[in-house]
């Protein structure tokens, strides 16, 4: 094992060191805010290949070989282009890797990407799994992009996904997480239940988090969520606070004593956890994207929580987990307080120089029920 790294999740200073030694090779210099406390944003390259279907290359093929076999047409991203809903695109990324033998990596959509219902997954050569980069990997990175609800305008340099580097197995057991909670209070506003990570439940009451746009509506009921509209305009993924909420979202309001919600199949919802969560400075966390034990739905497409999320010293006291939710196959009833997902914690190899929310353009510190940064909310 390299003396410089780990064991654990690599912090921002170690990510910079990887780039300086050539283990991360960007096609152009990093953007000023591209390195996060425990992850690196990944940038789209100059072309997008629309392919017939999603794929994995398997152990014997490169991604490029599969692209040649499956491409329907190629889109130039140098000046921007619209990616349509219901289509699958493969985009070579600006970053490639030449990882040391002890360092592996995992990827996830960025928070703003998940909240737009844009499904993304990183693919590498000779792989059997999405978003998984084996230790010692040398080669290019590709991003599969499939907008589900909204057409999106992207361009070369747009950042839809992020990568996290690790040495060894840094995941905390439930017993270890219980000890961390005793020292740092990783959850408040609900029961501290640790079962394969921190168990989170859904807030359908509307009173557990700070007010957001439209806190009350109609008969005075509280806002508890948003449901995405169909057949909307295009969303430019690089423009903040540019869009009106009600052009793209329908508010979901709790009426009288009703604290439940029926999820319609294949509709997309933004909901929020009942609990406030905290990721201490020496740890990172990730939301489990789908848990068949709690229902036939997927929760949280964008799973990384950086060190300092929800930390009082970083301005995040009371931060909730915003949940991107989609039901599958059948309607499903959610009740207030029902278990909806798990947050898995991992150790950092070292404390990052900057915590989430400390002057790095973090959009979701201290959040309640919050839509993506693209909306005026």
DRENDO-1510 file (C-alpha; in Angstrom, 1 decimal, always signed):
<recs>
REC; n; res; u; v; w
REC; 1; UNK; +0.0; +0.0; +0.0 .
REC; 2; UNK; +1.2; +3.5; -0.8 .
REC; 3; UNK; +2.3; +5.4; +2.2 .
REC; 4; UNK; +0.7; +8.5; +0.9 .
REC; 5; UNK; -2.9; +7.3; +0.7 .
REC; 6; UNK; -5.5; +5.7; +3.0 .
REC; 7; UNK; -6.8; +3.4; +4.1 .
REC; 8; UNK; -10.1; +5.0; +3.4 .
REC; 9; UNK; -11.8; +7.5; +1.1 .
REC; 10; UNK; -9.3; +9.9; -0.5 .
REC; 11; UNK; -9.7; +13.5; +0.4 .
REC; 12; UNK; -9.4; +16.5; -1.9 .
REC; 13; UNK; -5.7; +16.9; -1.3 .
REC; 14; UNK; -5.0; +13.3; -2.2 .
REC; 15; UNK; -7.1; +13.7; -5.4 .
REC; 16; UNK; -4.9; +16.6; -6.4 .
REC; 17; UNK; -1.8; +14.4; -5.7 .
REC; 18; UNK; -3.2; +11.7; -8.0 .
REC; 19; UNK; -3.5; +14.3; -10.8 .
REC; 20; UNK; +0.0; +15.6; -10.2 .
REC; 21; UNK; +1.4; +12.1; -10.5 .
REC; 22; UNK; -0.6; +11.3; -13.7 .
REC; 23; UNK; -3.0; +8.8; -12.0 .
REC; 24; UNK; -5.8; +11.2; -13.1 .
REC; 25; UNK; -5.2; +12.6; -16.6 .
REC; 26; UNK; -7.6; +15.4; -17.6 .
REC; 27; UNK; -7.8; +16.5; -21.2 .
REC; 28; UNK; -7.6; +20.1; -20.0 .
REC; 29; UNK; -6.8; +21.6; -16.6 .
REC; 30; UNK; -9.3; +21.1; -13.8 .
REC; 31; UNK; -12.0; +23.7; -13.2 .
REC; 32; UNK; -11.4; +25.8; -10.1 .
REC; 33; UNK; -14.2; +24.1; -8.2 .
REC; 34; UNK; -14.0; +20.6; -9.7 .
REC; 35; UNK; -12.4; +18.8; -6.7 .
REC; 36; UNK; -14.8; +18.4; -3.9 .
REC; 37; UNK; -13.9; +17.4; -0.3 .
REC; 38; UNK; -14.1; +13.7; -1.0 .
REC; 39; UNK; -14.8; +13.4; -4.8 .
REC; 40; UNK; -14.0; +14.7; -8.2 .
REC; 41; UNK; -16.5; +16.0; -10.7 .
REC; 42; UNK; -16.3; +14.4; -14.1 .
REC; 43; UNK; -16.6; +16.5; -17.3 .
REC; 44; UNK; -18.3; +15.6; -20.6 .
REC; 45; UNK; -16.1; +15.4; -23.6 .
REC; 46; UNK; -16.9; +16.9; -27.1 .
REC; 47; UNK; -19.2; +14.2; -28.5 .
REC; 48; UNK; -22.2; +12.1; -27.4 .
REC; 49; UNK; -22.9; +8.8; -29.1 .
REC; 50; UNK; -26.6; +7.9; -29.2 .
REC; 51; UNK; -26.7; +4.1; -28.9 .
REC; 52; UNK; -29.4; +1.6; -29.4 .
REC; 53; UNK; -29.4; +0.4; -25.8 .
REC; 54; UNK; -27.5; +0.5; -22.6 .
REC; 55; UNK; -24.6; -2.0; -22.3 .
REC; 56; UNK; -21.7; -3.3; -20.3 .
REC; 57; UNK; -18.6; -4.3; -22.3 .
REC; 58; UNK; -17.8; -7.4; -20.2 .
REC; 59; UNK; -14.3; -8.7; -19.6 .
REC; 60; UNK; -13.2; -9.0; -23.2 .
REC; 61; UNK; -14.2; -5.8; -24.9 .
REC; 62; UNK; -13.5; -2.1; -24.7 .
REC; 63; UNK; -16.3; +0.5; -24.4 .
REC; 64; UNK; -15.1; +2.0; -27.7 .
REC; 65; UNK; -15.7; -1.4; -29.5 .
REC; 66; UNK; -19.3; -1.5; -28.2 .
REC; 67; UNK; -19.9; +2.1; -29.2 .
REC; 68; UNK; -18.8; +1.3; -32.8 .
REC; 69; UNK; -21.3; -1.6; -32.9 .
REC; 70; UNK; -24.3; +0.2; -31.3 .
REC; 71; UNK; -24.1; +3.9; -32.3 .
REC; 72; UNK; -27.1; +5.3; -34.2 .
REC; 73; UNK; -25.6; +8.8; -34.6 .
REC; 74; UNK; -23.0; +11.1; -33.0 .
REC; 75; UNK; -23.8; +14.5; -31.5 .
REC; 76; UNK; -21.3; +17.4; -31.3 .
REC; 77; UNK; -21.2; +18.8; -27.8 .
REC; 78; UNK; -18.6; +21.5; -28.5 .
REC; 79; UNK; -21.3; +24.2; -28.7 .
REC; 80; UNK; -23.9; +22.4; -26.7 .
REC; 81; UNK; -26.7; +20.0; -27.7 .
REC; 82; UNK; -30.0; +18.7; -26.4 .
REC; 83; UNK; -30.2; +15.2; -25.1 .
REC; 84; UNK; -33.7; +13.9; -25.5 .
REC; 85; UNK; -35.8; +11.8; -23.0 .
REC; 86; UNK; -36.0; +8.1; -23.6 .
REC; 87; UNK; -32.7; +8.0; -25.4 .
REC; 88; UNK; -29.3; +6.5; -24.3 .
REC; 89; UNK; -26.1; +8.4; -24.9 .
REC; 90; UNK; -22.5; +7.4; -24.3 .
REC; 91; UNK; -20.1; +10.3; -23.8 .
REC; 92; UNK; -16.3; +9.9; -23.5 .
REC; 93; UNK; -15.2; +12.0; -20.4 .
REC; 94; UNK; -12.4; +14.5; -20.2 .
REC; 95; UNK; -10.8; +12.6; -17.4 .
REC; 96; UNK; -9.0; +9.2; -17.8 .
REC; 97; UNK; -7.2; +7.1; -15.1 .
REC; 98; UNK; -4.0; +5.3; -14.5 .
REC; 99; UNK; -4.6; +4.2; -10.9 .
REC; 100; UNK; -2.1; +2.7; -8.5 .
REC; 101; UNK; -2.7; -0.9; -7.7 .
REC; 102; UNK; -4.2; -0.2; -4.3 .
REC; 103; UNK; -6.7; +2.5; -5.4 .
REC; 104; UNK; -10.2; +1.7; -6.7 .
REC; 105; UNK; -13.0; +4.1; -7.4 .
REC; 106; UNK; -16.8; +4.4; -7.5 .
REC; 107; UNK; -19.0; +6.9; -9.3 .
REC; 108; UNK; -22.4; +8.5; -8.8 .
REC; 109; UNK; -24.5; +11.2; -10.4 .
REC; 110; UNK; -24.1; +14.6; -8.9 .
REC; 111; UNK; -27.0; +15.8; -6.7 .
REC; 112; UNK; -28.3; +18.2; -9.3 .
REC; 113; UNK; -28.2; +15.5; -12.0 .
REC; 114; UNK; -30.3; +13.1; -9.9 .
REC; 115; UNK; -32.8; +15.8; -9.0 .
REC; 116; UNK; -33.5; +16.3; -12.7 .
REC; 117; UNK; -34.2; +12.6; -13.2 .
REC; 118; UNK; -31.2; +12.3; -15.5 .
REC; 119; UNK; -30.0; +8.7; -15.2 .
REC; 120; UNK; -26.2; +8.5; -15.5 .
REC; 121; UNK; -23.6; +5.7; -15.0 .
REC; 122; UNK; -19.9; +5.6; -15.5 .
REC; 123; UNK; -18.5; +2.8; -17.7 .
REC; 124; UNK; -14.9; +1.6; -18.1 .
REC; 125; UNK; -13.3; -1.0; -20.3 .
REC; 126; UNK; -13.5; -4.7; -19.6 .
REC; 127; UNK; -16.1; -4.2; -16.7 .
REC; 128; UNK; -19.1; -6.2; -15.5 .
REC; 129; UNK; -20.5; -3.4; -13.4 .
REC; 130; UNK; -21.6; +0.2; -13.7 .
REC; 131; UNK; -20.0; +3.0; -11.6 .
REC; 132; UNK; -17.3; +0.6; -10.4 .
REC; 133; UNK; -13.6; +1.2; -11.3 .
REC; 134; UNK; -11.3; -1.6; -10.2 .
REC; 135; UNK; -8.1; -1.1; -8.4 .
REC; 136; UNK; -5.2; -0.3; -10.7 .
REC; 137; UNK; -7.5; +0.6; -13.7 .
REC; 138; UNK; -5.7; +2.2; -16.6 .
REC; 139; UNK; -7.9; +3.6; -19.3 .
REC; 140; UNK; -10.6; +6.1; -20.4 .
REC; 141; UNK; -13.9; +6.9; -18.6 .
REC; 142; UNK; -17.3; +7.0; -20.3 .
REC; 143; UNK; -20.7; +8.3; -19.1 .
REC; 144; UNK; -24.0; +6.7; -20.0 .
REC; 145; UNK; -26.7; +9.4; -20.0 .
REC; 146; UNK; -30.4; +8.8; -20.2 .
REC; 147; UNK; -32.8; +11.7; -19.5 .
REC; 148; UNK; -35.9; +10.2; -18.1 .
REC; 149; UNK; -38.3; +13.2; -17.6 .
REC; 150; UNK; -36.8; +16.5; -18.9 .
REC; 151; UNK; -34.7; +17.0; -22.1 .
REC; 152; UNK; -31.4; +18.6; -21.1 .
REC; 153; UNK; -29.0; +20.9; -22.8 .
REC; 154; UNK; -25.3; +19.9; -22.1 .
REC; 155; UNK; -22.0; +20.8; -23.6 .
REC; 156; UNK; -18.3; +19.8; -23.4 .
REC; 157; UNK; -17.3; +20.4; -19.8 .
REC; 158; UNK; -20.7; +19.9; -18.3 .
REC; 159; UNK; -20.4; +18.0; -15.0 .
REC; 160; UNK; -23.1; +15.4; -14.4 .
REC; 161; UNK; -21.3; +12.7; -12.5 .
REC; 162; UNK; -18.6; +12.5; -9.8 .
REC; 163; UNK; -16.0; +9.9; -8.8 .
REC; 164; UNK; -14.8; +8.9; -5.3 .
REC; 165; UNK; -11.4; +7.1; -4.8 .
REC; 166; UNK; -10.6; +4.6; -2.0 .
REC; 167; UNK; -8.0; +2.4; -0.6 .
REC; 168; UNK; -9.2; -0.8; +0.9 .
REC; 169; UNK; -12.6; -1.4; +2.5 .
REC; 170; UNK; -13.5; +1.7; +4.5 .
REC; 171; UNK; -17.2; +1.0; +5.3 .
REC; 172; UNK; -18.3; +1.2; +8.9 .
REC; 173; UNK; -20.1; -1.6; +10.6 .
REC; 174; UNK; -23.3; -0.9; +12.4 .
REC; 175; UNK; -21.5; -1.1; +15.8 .
REC; 176; UNK; -18.8; +1.3; +14.6 .
REC; 177; UNK; -21.5; +3.7; +13.2 .
REC; 178; UNK; -23.2; +3.6; +16.6 .
REC; 179; UNK; -20.0; +4.7; +18.2 .
REC; 180; UNK; -19.6; +7.5; +15.7 .
REC; 181; UNK; -23.2; +8.6; +16.4 .
REC; 182; UNK; -22.5; +8.7; +20.2 .
REC; 183; UNK; -19.6; +11.1; +19.5 .
REC; 184; UNK; -20.9; +13.2; +16.6 .
REC; 185; UNK; -24.7; +12.7; +16.4 .
REC; 186; UNK; -25.1; +11.6; +12.8 .
REC; 187; UNK; -28.9; +11.7; +12.9 .
REC; 188; UNK; -31.5; +13.9; +14.7 .
REC; 189; UNK; -35.2; +14.4; +14.4 .
REC; 190; UNK; -35.9; +10.7; +14.4 .
REC; 191; UNK; -34.8; +7.4; +15.8 .
REC; 192; UNK; -31.1; +6.4; +15.3 .
REC; 193; UNK; -31.6; +3.0; +13.6 .
REC; 194; UNK; -28.5; +1.3; +12.2 .
REC; 195; UNK; -29.2; -1.7; +10.0 .
REC; 196; UNK; -26.6; -2.0; +7.2 .
REC; 197; UNK; -26.1; +1.8; +7.6 .
REC; 198; UNK; -28.2; +4.6; +8.9 .
REC; 199; UNK; -31.9; +3.9; +8.2 .
REC; 200; UNK; -33.9; +6.9; +6.9 .
REC; 201; UNK; -37.6; +7.5; +6.8 .
REC; 202; UNK; -39.9; +9.7; +4.7 .
REC; 203; UNK; -41.4; +13.0; +5.9 .
REC; 204; UNK; -44.9; +13.4; +4.6 .
REC; 205; UNK; -46.0; +15.8; +7.4 .
REC; 206; UNK; -44.1; +18.9; +6.1 .
REC; 207; UNK; -43.2; +20.3; +9.5 .
REC; 208; UNK; -39.8; +18.8; +10.1 .
REC; 209; UNK; -37.7; +20.9; +7.9 .
REC; 210; UNK; -37.2; +24.6; +7.1 .
REC; 211; UNK; -39.7; +26.2; +4.7 .
REC; 212; UNK; -39.0; +26.3; +1.0 .
REC; 213; UNK; -40.9; +27.6; -2.0 .
REC; 214; UNK; -44.7; +27.2; -1.6 .
REC; 215; UNK; -44.6; +26.1; +2.1 .
REC; 216; UNK; -48.4; +26.3; +2.2 .
REC; 217; UNK; -50.9; +25.9; -0.6 .
REC; 218; UNK; -54.6; +25.6; -1.2 .
REC; 219; UNK; -56.4; +24.8; +2.1 .
REC; 220; UNK; -53.3; +25.6; +4.1 .
REC; 221; UNK; -51.7; +22.2; +3.9 .
REC; 222; UNK; -47.9; +21.9; +4.0 .
REC; 223; UNK; -45.7; +21.2; +1.0 .
REC; 224; UNK; -44.3; +17.7; +1.3 .
REC; 225; UNK; -42.9; +17.0; -2.2 .
REC; 226; UNK; -42.8; +17.7; -5.9 .
REC; 227; UNK; -43.9; +15.5; -8.8 .
REC; 228; UNK; -42.2; +16.2; -12.2 .
REC; 229; UNK; -44.3; +17.3; -15.1 .
REC; 230; UNK; -44.1; +15.7; -18.6 .
REC; 231; UNK; -43.5; +17.5; -21.9 .
REC; 232; UNK; -41.7; +20.5; -20.5 .
REC; 233; UNK; -39.1; +22.8; -21.9 .
REC; 234; UNK; -35.4; +22.1; -22.0 .
REC; 235; UNK; -33.2; +22.4; -18.9 .
REC; 236; UNK; -29.7; +23.8; -19.4 .
REC; 237; UNK; -27.6; +21.8; -16.9 .
REC; 238; UNK; -25.0; +24.6; -16.5 .
REC; 239; UNK; -27.4; +27.5; -15.6 .
REC; 240; UNK; -28.4; +28.1; -12.0 .
REC; 241; UNK; -31.7; +29.7; -10.8 .
REC; 242; UNK; -32.8; +30.1; -14.4 .
REC; 243; UNK; -36.2; +28.3; -14.4 .
REC; 244; UNK; -39.6; +28.7; -12.8 .
REC; 245; UNK; -40.5; +25.8; -10.5 .
REC; 246; UNK; -44.1; +25.5; -11.6 .
REC; 247; UNK; -43.2; +25.1; -15.3 .
REC; 248; UNK; -41.6; +21.8; -14.4 .
REC; 249; UNK; -43.0; +20.6; -11.1 .
REC; 250; UNK; -46.4; +20.0; -9.4 .
REC; 251; UNK; -46.4; +20.6; -5.7 .
REC; 252; UNK; -47.6; +17.8; -3.4 .
REC; 253; UNK; -49.5; +19.2; -0.4 .
REC; 254; UNK; -50.5; +17.4; +2.8 .
REC; 255; UNK; -54.2; +18.0; +3.3 .
REC; 256; UNK; -55.8; +17.9; +6.8 .
REC; 257; UNK; -54.7; +14.8; +8.6 .
REC; 258; UNK; -53.6; +12.8; +5.6 .
REC; 259; UNK; -49.9; +11.8; +5.8 .
REC; 260; UNK; -49.5; +9.3; +3.0 .
REC; 261; UNK; -48.7; +9.4; -0.7 .
REC; 262; UNK; -49.5; +7.0; -3.6 .
REC; 263; UNK; -46.5; +6.8; -6.0 .
REC; 264; UNK; -47.8; +6.4; -9.5 .
REC; 265; UNK; -45.7; +3.9; -11.6 .
REC; 266; UNK; -42.8; +5.6; -13.5 .
REC; 267; UNK; -43.6; +9.1; -12.2 .
REC; 268; UNK; -40.7; +11.0; -10.6 .
REC; 269; UNK; -40.9; +12.6; -7.2 .
REC; 270; UNK; -38.7; +14.8; -5.0 .
REC; 271; UNK; -39.3; +14.0; -1.3 .
REC; 272; UNK; -37.3; +14.5; +1.9 .
REC; 273; UNK; -36.2; +12.5; +4.9 .
REC; 274; UNK; -37.8; +13.0; +8.3 .
REC; 275; UNK; -34.4; +12.9; +9.9 .
REC; 276; UNK; -31.6; +15.5; +9.7 .
REC; 277; UNK; -28.3; +13.8; +8.9 .
REC; 278; UNK; -24.7; +14.7; +9.6 .
REC; 279; UNK; -21.5; +13.5; +8.0 .
REC; 280; UNK; -18.6; +14.3; +10.3 .
REC; 281; UNK; -15.4; +15.6; +8.9 .
REC; 282; UNK; -13.5; +12.3; +9.1 .
REC; 283; UNK; -16.2; +10.3; +7.2 .
REC; 284; UNK; -18.0; +10.2; +3.9 .
REC; 285; UNK; -21.4; +8.7; +3.2 .
REC; 286; UNK; -23.4; +7.2; +0.3 .
REC; 287; UNK; -27.2; +6.6; -0.1 .
REC; 288; UNK; -28.2; +3.0; -1.1 .
REC; 289; UNK; -30.0; +3.7; -4.4 .
REC; 290; UNK; -32.5; +0.9; -4.2 .
REC; 291; UNK; -33.5; -1.3; -1.3 .
REC; 292; UNK; -36.0; -4.1; -2.2 .
REC; 293; UNK; -36.6; -4.7; +1.5 .
REC; 294; UNK; -38.5; -1.4; +1.8 .
REC; 295; UNK; -40.6; -1.4; -1.3 .
REC; 296; UNK; -40.8; -1.6; -5.1 .
REC; 297; UNK; -39.3; +1.8; -5.8 .
REC; 298; UNK; -35.9; +3.4; -6.3 .
REC; 299; UNK; -34.7; +6.1; -4.0 .
REC; 300; UNK; -31.8; +8.5; -4.5 .
REC; 301; UNK; -30.1; +8.3; -7.9 .
REC; 302; UNK; -27.3; +10.6; -6.6 .
REC; 303; UNK; -25.8; +9.1; -3.6 .
REC; 304; UNK; -22.6; +10.9; -2.4 .
REC; 305; UNK; -22.6; +12.9; +0.9 .
REC; 306; UNK; -19.3; +14.7; +1.5 .
REC; 307; UNK; -17.6; +15.3; +4.8 .
REC; 308; UNK; -19.2; +18.2; +6.6 .
REC; 309; UNK; -22.7; +17.7; +5.1 .
REC; 310; UNK; -25.1; +18.7; +7.9 .
REC; 311; UNK; -22.3; +19.9; +10.1 .
REC; 312; UNK; -23.1; +22.9; +12.3 .
REC; 313; UNK; -19.5; +24.3; +11.8 .
REC; 314; UNK; -20.1; +24.3; +8.0 .
REC; 315; UNK; -23.5; +25.9; +8.2 .
REC; 316; UNK; -25.4; +22.7; +7.7 .
REC; 317; UNK; -27.3; +22.1; +11.0 .
REC; 318; UNK; -30.6; +20.4; +10.2 .
REC; 319; UNK; -29.8; +19.2; +6.7 .
REC; 320; UNK; -32.2; +16.6; +5.4 .
REC; 321; UNK; -31.6; +14.0; +2.8 .
REC; 322; UNK; -33.5; +14.9; -0.4 .
REC; 323; UNK; -34.8; +11.8; -2.1 .
REC; 324; UNK; -35.3; +11.2; -5.8 .
REC; 325; UNK; -38.0; +8.6; -5.9 .
REC; 326; UNK; -39.6; +6.5; -8.7 .
REC; 327; UNK; -42.0; +3.6; -8.2 .
REC; 328; UNK; -41.7; +0.5; -10.4 .
REC; 329; UNK; -44.4; -1.6; -12.0 .
REC; 330; UNK; -47.2; -1.0; -9.5 .
REC; 331; UNK; -48.6; +2.0; -7.5 .
REC; 332; UNK; -47.0; +2.1; -4.0 .
REC; 333; UNK; -48.3; +3.8; -0.9 .
REC; 334; UNK; -45.8; +5.7; +1.3 .
REC; 335; UNK; -46.8; +6.6; +4.8 .
REC; 336; UNK; -45.2; +9.3; +7.0 .
REC; 337; UNK; -42.2; +7.8; +8.9 .
REC; 338; UNK; -41.9; +4.8; +6.6 .
REC; 339; UNK; -38.4; +3.5; +6.0 .
REC; 340; UNK; -37.2; +4.6; +2.6 .
REC; 341; UNK; -33.5; +4.0; +2.4 .
REC; 342; UNK; -30.1; +3.7; +4.1 .
REC; 343; UNK; -27.1; +5.9; +4.3 .
REC; 344; UNK; -23.8; +4.0; +4.4 .
REC; 345; UNK; -20.8; +5.6; +6.1 .
REC; 346; UNK; -17.1; +5.2; +5.2 .
REC; 347; UNK; -13.9; +6.4; +6.8 .
REC; 348; UNK; -11.8; +9.1; +5.2 .
REC; 349; UNK; -8.1; +8.3; +4.6 .
REC; 350; UNK; -7.5; +11.8; +6.1 .
REC; 351; UNK; -9.6; +14.8; +6.9 .
REC; 352; UNK; -10.2; +17.0; +3.8 .
REC; 353; UNK; -8.9; +20.5; +3.8 .
REC; 354; UNK; -12.3; +21.9; +3.2 .
REC; 355; UNK; -15.7; +20.6; +4.4 .
REC; 356; UNK; -18.9; +20.6; +2.3 .
REC; 357; UNK; -20.5; +24.0; +2.5 .
REC; 358; UNK; -17.3; +25.9; +3.4 .
REC; 359; UNK; -16.8; +28.4; +0.5 .
REC; 360; UNK; -16.8; +25.8; -2.3 .
REC; 361; UNK; -20.1; +26.6; -3.9 .
REC; 362; UNK; -22.1; +23.8; -2.2 .
REC; 363; UNK; -25.7; +24.1; -3.3 .
REC; 364; UNK; -27.4; +21.9; -0.8 .
REC; 365; UNK; -26.0; +22.5; +2.7 .
REC; 366; UNK; -28.7; +23.0; +5.4 .
REC; 367; UNK; -31.3; +21.9; +2.8 .
REC; 368; UNK; -34.9; +21.0; +3.5 .
REC; 369; UNK; -37.2; +19.9; +0.6 .
REC; 370; UNK; -35.0; +21.5; -2.2 .
REC; 371; UNK; -35.2; +21.1; -5.9 .
REC; 372; UNK; -32.0; +21.3; -8.0 .
REC; 373; UNK; -30.0; +24.4; -8.4 .
REC; 374; UNK; -31.5; +25.1; -11.8 .
REC; 375; UNK; -34.8; +26.4; -10.3 .
REC; 376; UNK; -35.6; +29.6; -8.5 .
REC; 377; UNK; -36.4; +28.1; -5.1 .
</recs>
